[in-house]
Amino acid sequence: MIRRREPVPFAFLAEADTFRSNVAPPPPEPSSAGQIAGRWLLGFTIVASLVGSLVIGMPALSLDHTAPAQQSQAQGR
């Protein structure tokens, strides 16, 4: 049986952390006015929906102390 010199068939992966590329990635493209406006609109929509759900849900969360306590009919008999 012939013994390989490499203990692992993919030994080059172990050396990948030392590899440095001399090719720089391209600079990011500047955002267009439409993209910026879309991001602002999306953010505003999310914030407005959270505030709206809080405003609509607050009456359900508040305790109403003015309403008389309901008694079950079984108690009154």
C-alpha positions in Angstrom: 0.0 0.0 0.0 1.3 3.4 -0.9 1.2 6.0 1.8 0.2 9.5 0.9 2.3 12.5 1.9 -0.8 14.5 2.8 -2.6 13.3 5.9 -5.9 14.9 4.7 -7.0 15.1 1.1 -7.9 18.7 1.6 -4.9 19.9 3.4 -4.9 23.2 1.5 -8.0 24.2 3.4 -6.0 24.3 6.6 -3.7 26.9 4.9 -6.6 29.0 3.7 -6.4 31.3 6.8 -2.9 32.4 5.8 -3.9 33.2 2.2 -4.2 36.9 1.4 -5.7 38.1 -1.8 -4.2 41.0 -3.7 -7.6 41.8 -5.3 -9.6 44.5 -3.6 -13.4 44.3 -3.8 -15.1 47.0 -5.8 -16.4 50.0 -3.8 -20.1 50.0 -3.0 -22.3 51.9 -5.3 -23.9 55.0 -3.9 -27.6 54.7 -3.0 -30.0 56.4 -5.4 -32.6 58.9 -4.1 -35.3 56.3 -4.7 -33.5 53.8 -2.5 -33.0 56.2 0.3 -36.6 57.3 0.1 -37.8 53.7 0.1 -35.7 52.9 3.2 -37.2 56.0 5.0 -40.7 55.0 4.0 -40.2 51.5 5.1 -38.8 52.6 8.5 -41.7 55.1 8.9 -44.3 52.5 8.1 -42.8 50.1 10.7 -42.7 52.7 13.4 -46.2 54.0 12.5 -47.6 50.5 12.7 -46.1 49.9 16.1 -47.4 53.2 17.5 -50.8 52.6 15.9 -51.1 49.1 17.4 -50.1 50.5 20.8 -52.7 53.3 20.6 -55.4 51.0 19.5 -54.5 48.3 22.1 -54.2 50.7 25.1 -58.0 50.7 25.9 -57.9 46.9 26.0 -55.0 47.0 28.5 -56.4 49.6 30.8 -58.6 48.6 33.8 -62.0 50.1 33.8 -62.9 50.9 37.5 -66.2 52.6 36.6 -68.0 49.5 35.5 -69.8 47.6 38.2 -68.5 44.1 39.0 -70.6 41.4 37.4 -72.0 38.8 39.7 -72.8 35.4 38.5 -76.5 34.3 38.7 -75.5 31.3 40.7 -74.3 33.5 43.5 -77.5 35.4 43.8 -79.7 32.4 44.4 
